Amino acid sequence: MTDPSHTPTAPATTAPPSDFNLRPPADALPANATPAPSAPGTALQTGTGTPINASSLPGEDGHLSSTDAVIGAAIMLALAVAIFFIRGAVRTHLIAHRASPSAAGNAGWALFALLLSVSVLIVFGLLGGLWSILGFTIPLAVLIVVTAILFTLLYRTAAQGRARGRRPARR
Protein backbone atom coordinates (compact mmCIF):
# COMPACT_ATOMS: atom_id res chain seq x y z
CA MET A 1 0.00 0.00 0.00
CA THR A 2 1.73 3.09 -1.19
CA ASP A 3 0.72 6.67 -0.74
CA PRO A 4 -0.79 8.02 -3.97
CA SER A 5 0.77 11.45 -3.38
CA HIS A 6 4.24 9.90 -3.26
CA THR A 7 6.01 9.92 -6.59
CA PRO A 8 9.11 7.79 -6.85
CA THR A 9 12.29 9.65 -7.82
CA ALA A 10 13.89 6.64 -9.48
CA PRO A 11 12.40 4.31 -12.07
CA ALA A 12 10.59 1.31 -10.61
CA THR A 13 13.02 -1.09 -12.25
CA THR A 14 16.03 0.21 -10.28
CA ALA A 15 14.56 -0.02 -6.77
CA PRO A 16 11.49 -1.90 -5.61
CA PRO A 17 8.63 0.33 -4.42
CA SER A 18 8.49 0.83 -0.68
CA ASP A 19 5.35 0.37 1.36
CA PHE A 20 6.86 2.40 4.18
CA ASN A 21 6.81 6.16 3.59
CA LEU A 22 7.70 8.78 6.18
CA ARG A 23 6.18 12.22 5.87
CA PRO A 24 6.51 15.10 8.33
CA PRO A 25 3.48 15.73 10.57
CA ALA A 26 0.84 18.08 9.23
CA ASP A 27 1.47 20.62 11.99
CA ALA A 28 5.27 20.61 11.56
CA LEU A 29 6.91 23.99 11.09
CA PRO A 30 8.78 24.83 7.90
CA ALA A 31 12.56 24.34 8.03
CA ASN A 32 13.29 28.07 8.29
CA ALA A 33 10.69 28.88 11.02
CA THR A 34 11.32 28.79 14.76
CA PRO A 35 8.69 27.63 17.25
CA ALA A 36 6.98 30.32 19.30
CA PRO A 37 7.46 30.12 23.06
CA SER A 38 4.45 28.74 24.84
CA ALA A 39 2.61 30.75 27.45
CA PRO A 40 2.72 29.53 31.06
CA GLY A 41 0.06 26.97 31.85
CA THR A 42 -0.42 25.94 28.23
CA ALA A 43 0.90 23.03 26.25
CA LEU A 44 4.64 22.60 25.90
CA GLN A 45 6.20 22.93 22.47
CA THR A 46 8.56 20.29 21.11
CA GLY A 47 11.14 20.85 18.42
CA THR A 48 8.64 20.06 15.67
CA GLY A 49 5.95 22.30 17.10
CA THR A 50 3.80 19.43 18.33
CA PRO A 51 2.08 20.32 21.63
CA ILE A 52 2.35 17.96 24.58
CA ASN A 53 -0.34 18.27 27.22
CA ALA A 54 0.46 17.29 30.80
CA SER A 55 -2.74 15.26 30.95
CA SER A 56 -1.47 12.97 28.19
CA LEU A 57 1.69 11.91 30.03
CA PRO A 58 1.68 8.32 31.42
CA GLY A 59 0.83 7.95 35.10
CA GLU A 60 -0.78 11.39 35.34
CA ASP A 61 -4.32 10.34 34.59
CA GLY A 62 -5.16 9.40 38.19
CA HIS A 63 -6.69 6.01 37.53
CA LEU A 64 -5.38 2.49 37.60
CA SER A 65 -5.85 0.31 34.53
CA SER A 66 -6.36 -3.42 34.85
CA THR A 67 -2.84 -4.08 33.54
CA ASP A 68 -1.38 -1.71 36.13
CA ALA A 69 -3.44 -3.39 38.85
CA VAL A 70 -2.12 -6.85 37.92
CA ILE A 71 1.48 -5.60 37.74
CA GLY A 72 1.03 -3.81 41.07
CA ALA A 73 -0.44 -6.92 42.71
CA ALA A 74 2.51 -9.03 41.51
CA ILE A 75 5.00 -6.46 42.83
CA MET A 76 3.13 -6.24 46.14
CA LEU A 77 3.14 -10.03 46.50
CA ALA A 78 6.90 -10.15 46.01
CA LEU A 79 7.38 -7.27 48.44
CA ALA A 80 5.09 -8.90 51.01
CA VAL A 81 7.25 -12.05 50.97
CA ALA A 82 10.42 -9.98 51.41
CA ILE A 83 8.83 -7.93 54.20
CA PHE A 84 7.70 -11.15 55.91
CA PHE A 85 11.33 -12.29 56.08
CA ILE A 86 12.33 -8.90 57.46
CA ARG A 87 9.62 -9.27 60.13
CA GLY A 88 11.09 -12.63 61.12
CA ALA A 89 14.59 -11.18 61.30
CA VAL A 90 13.43 -8.38 63.61
CA ARG A 91 11.56 -10.88 65.79
CA THR A 92 14.64 -13.10 66.01
CA HIS A 93 16.82 -10.08 66.82
CA LEU A 94 14.54 -9.02 69.66
CA ILE A 95 14.35 -12.55 71.08
CA ALA A 96 18.15 -12.79 70.93
CA HIS A 97 18.29 -9.62 72.99
CA ARG A 98 16.13 -11.23 75.67
CA ALA A 99 12.69 -9.97 74.65
CA SER A 100 9.67 -12.16 75.21
CA PRO A 101 8.55 -14.02 72.08
CA SER A 102 5.06 -12.50 72.11
CA ALA A 103 6.35 -8.93 72.47
CA ALA A 104 8.92 -9.55 69.72
CA GLY A 105 6.20 -11.02 67.49
CA ASN A 106 3.95 -8.00 68.05
CA ALA A 107 6.78 -5.62 67.12
CA GLY A 108 7.51 -7.72 64.03
CA TRP A 109 3.90 -7.59 62.86
CA ALA A 110 3.79 -3.82 63.42
CA LEU A 111 6.88 -3.50 61.24
CA PHE A 112 5.24 -5.72 58.61
CA ALA A 113 2.15 -3.47 58.54
CA LEU A 114 4.32 -0.35 58.34
CA LEU A 115 6.48 -1.56 55.47
CA LEU A 116 3.52 -3.03 53.57
CA SER A 117 1.53 0.22 53.76
CA VAL A 118 4.57 2.22 52.60
CA SER A 119 4.95 -0.25 49.72
CA VAL A 120 1.29 0.12 48.71
CA LEU A 121 1.65 3.91 48.68
CA ILE A 122 4.79 3.81 46.56
CA VAL A 123 3.84 1.03 44.12
CA PHE A 124 0.29 2.11 43.32
CA GLY A 125 1.18 5.78 43.54
CA LEU A 126 3.77 5.27 40.83
CA LEU A 127 1.85 2.81 38.65
CA GLY A 128 -1.50 4.52 38.58
CA GLY A 129 -0.45 8.11 39.20
CA LEU A 130 -2.55 8.10 42.39
CA TRP A 131 -0.33 10.61 44.22
CA SER A 132 -2.75 13.46 43.58
CA ILE A 133 -5.87 11.62 44.73
CA LEU A 134 -6.40 12.59 48.35
CA GLY A 135 -8.76 9.66 48.97
CA PHE A 136 -5.78 7.37 48.34
CA THR A 137 -2.90 9.35 49.81
CA ILE A 138 -4.33 10.69 53.07
CA PRO A 139 -5.66 7.39 54.51
CA LEU A 140 -2.40 5.62 53.65
CA ALA A 141 -0.35 8.45 55.15
CA VAL A 142 -2.40 8.23 58.37
CA LEU A 143 -1.95 4.44 58.41
CA ILE A 144 1.81 4.85 57.93
CA VAL A 145 2.08 7.34 60.80
CA VAL A 146 -0.02 5.16 63.12
CA THR A 147 1.91 1.98 62.34
CA ALA A 148 5.24 3.81 62.69
CA ILE A 149 4.25 5.00 66.17
CA LEU A 150 2.92 1.53 67.04
CA PHE A 151 6.10 -0.17 65.83
CA THR A 152 8.30 2.26 67.76
CA LEU A 153 6.36 1.69 70.99
CA LEU A 154 6.21 -2.10 70.59
CA TYR A 155 9.89 -2.35 69.67
CA ARG A 156 10.99 -0.31 72.67
CA THR A 157 8.67 -2.23 74.98
CA ALA A 158 9.95 -5.58 73.68
CA ALA A 159 13.59 -4.51 73.92
CA GLN A 160 13.15 -3.40 77.52
CA GLY A 161 10.62 -6.07 78.54
CA ARG A 162 12.81 -8.74 80.14
CA ALA A 163 15.50 -6.39 81.40
CA ARG A 164 13.03 -4.43 83.51
CA GLY A 165 12.48 -5.92 86.95
CA ARG A 166 13.81 -9.42 86.26
CA ARG A 167 16.91 -11.19 87.36
CA PRO A 168 19.36 -12.40 84.73
CA ALA A 169 19.13 -16.07 83.84
CA ARG A 170 21.47 -18.58 85.50
CA ARG A 171 24.37 -19.93 83.56
Secondary structure, DSSP 4 states (H G I P E B T S, - for coil): ---TT---SS-TTTSPPPS------TTPPPTT--PPPPPTTS-EE-TTS-EE-GGGSTT-SS---HHHHHHHHHHHHHHHHHHHHHHHHHHHHHHHTT--HHHHHHHHHHHHHHHHHHHHHHHHHHHH-GGG-HHHHHHHHHHHHHHHHHHHHHHHHHHHHTTSS-PPPP-
